Structure formats: C-alpha cells, structure tokens
Amino acid sequence: MVHGEGVTQREHGRGRERPRVALVTFGCRVNQYETDVMRARLALTCELVEQDADVYVINGCSVTALAERKARQVARRLRLAAPSASLLVVGCLGEAVARSLTPFPHADLVAGRGWTTDIARAVAAAHAGARGLLPSREPTSLDEETTDGDPRRVRAVLKVQDGCSGACAYCRPVRLRGASRSKGIDAAVAEARALVARGVPEIVLTGVNLAEYAPPEGDLARLARRLLEIPELARLRLASLNVSGVSPDLLDAFAADRRFAPHFHLPLQSGDDRILRAMRRTHAVATYVRAVERIRERLPDATFGADVLVGFPGEDDDAFAATCRVVETVGFANLHIFRYSPRTETEAAGLPNAVPEATKQARAARLDDLATELRRRVLDARRGKAEDVLVEARRAGGFCGHTAGYLETRFVAPDDVPIGSVCRVEITGATDHRLEGVKVDPHHPD
C-alpha cells in the first residue's frame, strides 16, 4: 500500500522516449468518460497499447468493496505478468487510496481526482520510476475535460456534471468527488459537435448526479434542446437520472424530438420508505412511482431501468417485499442489483441491524429472477412492432444494436447495413435478454 504524501524513485530500467501506456477501466460511465479524456491527452505523448505496456493506468471505482477487489485482482495479475511495468492508480479508487481509505498493495504511484486533465504528467512520473503519492490538487473546470470518444464504439459518453450535494448514507464516491459541478452548455455542445463530426451517431449524457446539472445558462432540458439542434446527431440518451430531475420541461424536450431516446434509468435503491429514510435518499416511494407515471403519460413507449441496493442495515423481510412490489409495479426493462457492503467513512458503516451475507445473496437472487421475468414481459410486448435500431455490430447471420428504449436487438437484413446507422426493424420474436427481428422499409407503419 502507498503511505503518506510525496514521491520517491525506484529502479525502472531504461524507458522509451514515448512510453507504452495501457488504460484499464472499472466502474460507471463517468469513469469511462474520464478514461476517454485521459486517452486523448496521452495520445499526444505516449504510445497507447492494450498489453506489454511500460505504464498501466488503472482508473478504478470505489463504489463497492467488490469493485475495489476486482481492481486489486487485475493489478496483482499485471504485477506478476509485467513486473517491470509501473502501475498508476487514478479515479475514485486513486482518491480513496490517497486518503488511506482503501488498501492497494500493488500500486507504484497514486494520483487523486485532480489529475485527470494532467494525466500525461502523472504517467511521465510513473515511467521515470516515481513511487508513492502525487500531491493533492483540485480538479479543473469541467469545460476543460474533453474527449474524442472511443473509435471502437458507436455510442459516446459525454460527462456534463460531477460531484453531488446529497449525503446518501452508503455512498463513498460522493465524498470522494466533492460538491456538484456542471459543464457549461456551450462547452458541452461544442464537444458534442466534435464527436458527431468524427462519426459518433449517439451521445449519452452522464454525471455523478445528472439531476443536479445546473450551469448558469440553463438546465438539463435546455442542454438537450441545444444538442438536438445538431442535425447529424442520430440519438441522444440520458444515463442515470434521479427522479428529482424528471421535470415537465425535460419531458417536453423528449416529446418534441424522437431522437431523444425515451429510456429512463431512475435509481430506486429501495421500495420501502423506512429504508429510504435510513439511506438518506431524497425521494419517497410515492414520489418515485408518480415520476414513472408522469413519464408514461407523456411517453407511452418509455422503458425504465434502476439500481436497487439489497441488504441495507435494517432491511427486514417486509422491506424487501415492498421493494419487490415496486419493481413489479414499474416493470423495469433493466435492473442493476447490488448487495450492500459497508464503506469506510460513510454513515451507514456504523448502523446497527446488519443483514447477514447469506440473506443478501438470497434476496439479490430472488430480485434477479423477478427482473428477468419483467424484462421478458417488456420484450414480448414489442412483438409485431417496428423499432428504430442503432446498428452497433455485425453478427453471424445478421446485425445487432439497441432500440431507442435501450433494448438489445438482433436482426437480419436483405442487404448490408452500415455500422452506426439507424434502421427500422420489425420485431418478430424475443428471448429472455433481447429482441429479434428483420429490417423493413423505413416508412413501414408501426
């Protein structure tokens, strides 16, 4: 583990003028975006590779103990496979290690959250043999974070918000990332235009708490409208959005342009008001359900996803049953299920009435079974309809992509279909996980 501040040197052998650098990413879309930011900067001074690197940059997640453990396991394997390479840990995980909240024994150098836009200097230090902890620094303005996207993907993540003013009892990343900050609308639009000009057909807006997006010149609905003025943008999507962000103006923006994909990932966490209060979540169950109803009133074809946290301290059988009822009432197409794990420096870590691990596992498995059943219902309801599918890859015998409602779809076509294009697909069937169909004339009626 890295201890204390300051940097020492270690023997590292003769390095190349342009070090070979590999980026390893764990975690959410925010982490993916920040890796893209770092990739764009490192491409100017480094050779970016997938393996056999001089420096491995591990952009890690600290949201759960499992996420940290996965990063440590990869670091251990890298250390064994490439003992002469340097391991540089950044991101939320780097900040947690820097604050001595998380052990990371295989790290050579640790950089906190302020080093994203100056990653080239951190990599140069690692390549020169530096070891320890780089000095703490405040993050730069989000307007200075820009990305070229990942040419391997048709979908680009655009981070427009960071940090959070909330104080959820279980959340450590919020404490690691600080107060809410927003990227200016002009800066976000300029970045989106550049991405679209490079051939990106879909942009996903993301943030730590996207509902708190609040630059001086507007809000999330205003940003969406400005982005939809880009004629070549084929699809705009939101990442996770707390229900407080579901405003009438935002729904108006969705309803006005079918390129604004009506898939809403609304974190639920629990369907029991007592547990929500203990979690210090800002919504009640009735507020959540009413937000879903409002969306469906304006956008009947909308689909929904959610995060659910099982096994929070004090969650009894009745509270878990209440969560299952809400999940079934909403009818989610996607559900991300997490088992609660106590995190150092969070309020929840000191709460009584811990739930046994075996109970957490059983509840997560039961909820996963319910989620599979509900997803199948959502998919079956699409049979016989026509959907716009963004083509992402070729598969044996056809193509695959996602609908506007973020439903995976595989389909066949009588001719070649360009990757990155949007085509009309008649849905002919469904499995437990995806739709199946055939490409039809774009003017085919629903």
N, C-alpha and C positions, 0 to 999 in steps of 0.2 A: 504493500500500500504506500501511496505517496503521502508523506507527512509534511505539514507546515508549508510556508511560502518560500519562494526563491528557487533558483535553478542551479544544478551542478552539472558537471560534464562526465560522460562515460566514454570509454573507448568504443569507437563505432566503425573503425576501418576507413578506408578511402571511399568517399562518396562521389557520386556523379555530379556534373555541373547542373543537370536537370534531373532531380531525384524522381524516382518512380514512386508514385503515390496511388494507393488504393483507398477507396471510401467504403466503409461498412456502416449501414444504417439500420437502426432499430426504432420502432415506435410509430407515431401518428403522421398525418400528412404535414403537420408543421415541421417535424424532423425531416421528412422527405424534401420539403421545400428548402430548408436550410442546407441540406446536403447539396441540392442543385446550386444554391448560391455559392457554396464553397467550391464546387466543381468548376463553375465559371471562372472564379478567381485563380484557382490552382492551375487551370489550363494555360495560363499566361506564362508560368514559370516552371511547371512540372510536366512530367510525362504521366498521364493518367492510365492506370492499368487495373486489371481485375485480380492479378496474382503476381507473385515474385516481386513484391514492392520493397522499396527501401523504408518507406513510412506507411503504416496503416493508420488511417484516421477513423476512429470508432465514434460515430455520432449516436450516442446511446440514449435510452429512455429510462426514466426513474419513476414511472407511474405505479409500477408494482414490483414486488420482490422478484417475481418470475421474469419480468423484463430485464432487470439488472442481472439476474442469474444467467440468462441467455447471452448477454453481452460478455460476462466473465468467461463463460464456456468457450465462446468464439475466440476471445483473447488468449485463453490458455492453449487452444489449438494452434493459433497463429504463432505463439511463442515457441511451441515445440517444432512447428514446421519451418519457421523462419527465425531462428534465434538471433541473427544479426540485425534484423529489422527493428525499427523503433515503433512503438505503439503510442499513439497520441489520442487521448480521450477527450471528447468535446460534448457540447449539447447539455441537456438536462442532467445526464449522467455525469458529465465533467463537472458541472456546478455542484452536484451532490458530493462527488469525491473531494472537490476542493474545499467544501465545508465540513469534511470529515464525517459526513452522514452515511457514507457507503464505502465499504472496502473494495479496492480494485487492485489486487496484488501484482498484476502483470502490466500495469501502465508504466511507461517510461516517463511520459510527460502529460500533464493535465492542464486543459485550458477551460476556463469558465465561460459563462454565457456571452460575455462581451467580445469574444474573439472570432465570431462567425465571419464578419466582413474583413478581418485581418488574418485570415487563416493561413495565407501564404507565409507570413512571418512566423507563425507558430510551427508550420511544417519545416521551415528553414532551420528553426532552432532544434527541432527533433532530429532532423537529418544531420545536423552538426554534432549531435550527441548529447544534447541537453537532457537533463533528467530532473524531475521534480514538479513544481507547480508554477505555472506562469502567473505574473502579477494579476490581481483582480482589476477589471475595468468595466465601465458602464457600457451597455450596448449603444450602438449608433442609432440614428433615426431609421425607422423602417423604410423611409423613402430611399435610403442608400442600399437597401437589400434588393437586389435584382437577380433574376435568373434567366438563363437561356432555355430552360426546360431540359428534359431528357429526351434526346432524339429517338430513343427506343420506345417511347410511349406516345400515344395519340392524345393523351389527357395530361394537361399541365396544371400543377398546383400553384396557386398564387396566394401567398400569405399577405393578408391586409391588416391583421390585428395580432397582438401578442400580449401576454400577461392577463391579469384578471383582478377585479376589485372584490370578488367573492371570497368566502372563507369556509369552503366546504371542509368538514371535519376530517375527511380522509385524504385530502388532496395535498401532495407534496410538490408536484410541478408548479402549481400556482405560486407557492412560496419561493421556488427557485427562479421563476421568471419575472416576478415583481408585478407592479401595477399595470393596468391596462394601457396600451399604446395603440395608435391607429396609423396606418399608411394613408397619406393624402390621396384624394380621389384622382387628381391629375397624375400623380406618380403611378397609381395603380393602373389607370387607363393606358398610360404610356408603356408600361411594362406589358400589359395585355396585348396592345397593338404590335409590339415587337415579337411576342410569342406567336401571334396569329400570322404575322408576316413570314415567320420561319416555318409555317405549315402546321401549327398546332390547331386542331379543329375544336377542341373542348377545353374550357378553363374551369377549374374548381376553386372557389374562394374558400379560404380556410383561415383559422386563427385559434388561439387558445380558448377564447370566449367570443365567438363571432357576433353574438348578440350585443356586445359592448362596442362594436365598431362605431366610432363617433368622431371623425375628423371635423375640424371647424366648418368645413364647407358642405356638410351633409350627413347622410346616414347610409345604411346598407341598401335601402331601396334606391336612393339617389345614385349610388355607385353602380348598382345593377343596370339601371336605365342608361347610364353613360357607357357601360361596357357593351350593351346591346346595340349601341349606335355603330359598333364595328361591324360592317356588313359581312365580312368574311368569317366572323365567328359563328361556328355551326351550333354550338351548345354552351350554355352557361349553367353551372351547377353550384350548389352550396354544400359545404361539408357540414360538420356537426353544428347545430344551432340550438341554444337553449330556448325554451318556449317564450321567454320574455322578449325574444327578438321577432316573434311572429306578429308583425304589425299589419293593420289594414293596408297601409301604403305598400308594404312588401308584397302582400298578396295581389294587390293591383298590378304590380310590376310583373309578377308571374303570369297573371291572366292576360296581360297585354301582348305577350310575345311567347310563342310556343317553343322558342329556342331556350327559354328559361326552364330547365328540367324540373318537373314537379316531384322531386324526391326529397323528403324531409327526414334528416337524421336528428331526432329530438331526444337528448339524453333523459332517461326516466330515472334510473338508479334504483328506485323502489316504488311499489304501488301502495305503500302504507304511509299515511300521514305522520304517524308517530316516528317511524324510522326516518322519513324525510326531514323532520324537525331535528332529530339527533344528528343527521348528516349535515345539518345547516344548509340544506338546499333551499332555494328561494321560491320554489313553486309548491303548491298543494296538488293532490291528485286531481281534484275537480278542475283546477286551472289547466292542468296538462290535457285532460280529456276534452275540455272545451276548446283548447287550441287546435286539437286534431279535428274536432267537429267544424270549426271555422274554416280550416284549410279545405276539408272535403266539400263544404258548401260552395266555395269558390272554384275548387279544382277537383272535380269528381274522380279523375283518374290518378290522383296523387298516391304515391306509395310512401311507406314510413319505415324508418329504422330507429334503433335506440340502443343505448348502453344500459345494462342492468347489473347492479352490484349485489351479489347474494352473500349472506353470512355476515352482514354488518353486525357489530355488537348489539345485542338486544333483539335481533330479528328472531321471533318465535314462529311456530307453525302458522298461526293466524296471519301474521305479517307477510310471510312468504306466499300464503294462499291469496292474499289481497293483490300481491304483485302479479301472480298468475292470472287473476281475473282481469286486471288492467291490460296485460299483454294480449289476452284473448279478445278483449273488447276492441282494442285498437286494430288488431290483425296485422302485425308487423310483417313486412317482407324480409327484413334483415334484423337480426338481434345479436349484439355483441355482449356476451355473458362473461363477467369477471367474478372471481371469488375474492372476497375481502382479505387483504393482508395488511397488518399494522405497519405503518411507515413512521420512522423516527421523525420527530419534530412536527407531528400532527396531533390535533386534539383527540382524534379517535383512538390513537395508540394507548391512551390511558383510560378508555371507557371500560366499565365492567360488563359482565354477561357476555363473554366471548362465546362465539358459536364454534363447536368442535369441527375440526377439519373434515371429518367423515360426513358430517351433516352438510357442510358447504358443498362437498363433492356431489352428494346425492341431490341436493337442490339444483345445482348447476346442470346436472344430467337431466333432471326432470324438466327444467326450463328449456333445455336444448331440444328435447323431444317435442315439447309444445311449439317451439319456434319452427322446427322442421314441418310440423303439421300445418301451421299457419302460413308458412311460405308456400307450401304446396297448394293451399287454397287460393292464395293470391295468383299463383302461376296458372292454375286451372281456370280461373276467371278470365284469363286473357285468351283462351282458346277461341278461334274464329274471328279474332280482331286483327287489325293491321297496326303495326307499331313501327315507329322510326328507330332504326338501329344504327348506332355509330360503329362502323366496321373497324375492329382492332387487330385482327389476325386471320390468317388462313389456317384452316384445319382440314384434316383428311376428309375429302368429300364435301367441303363447303367452307364456311366462314363463321367467325364468332364476333360478338360485340355486346353492347348494352343498350337497352331501351332508354328513353327519357326518364322512366321511373327506376332506372338502375337495376333492371332485371337482365341477368345474363341470357344471351340468346345465341343459339347456333342455327344456321340456316343454309340452304342450298340455293344456288343461282344458276340460270342458264348460261351466264357468261361471267367474265372476270369482274370483280368489284374492287375498286381501289381502296387500299387501307386508308383510313381517315375520312372516308366519305360517309354520308348518311343515306341509307336506303330504306325503302318501305318493305316490310316483311309481314306476310300473313302467318299468324301463329296457328300451327296445326297440331301441336302437342306440347307436353311438358313432362319433365322428370321432377324429382324432389328438389332439384337445385337450379334448373334453367328451363327456358322456353326453347321450342324447336319450331322451325318454320321454313317458308320458301319466299324468296324475293318476288315481289309483284310490281306491276306498273305503279309509278309514284302517284298517279291520280286515282288509284284503286280506292273505293269508298271504305270507311271503317265498318 
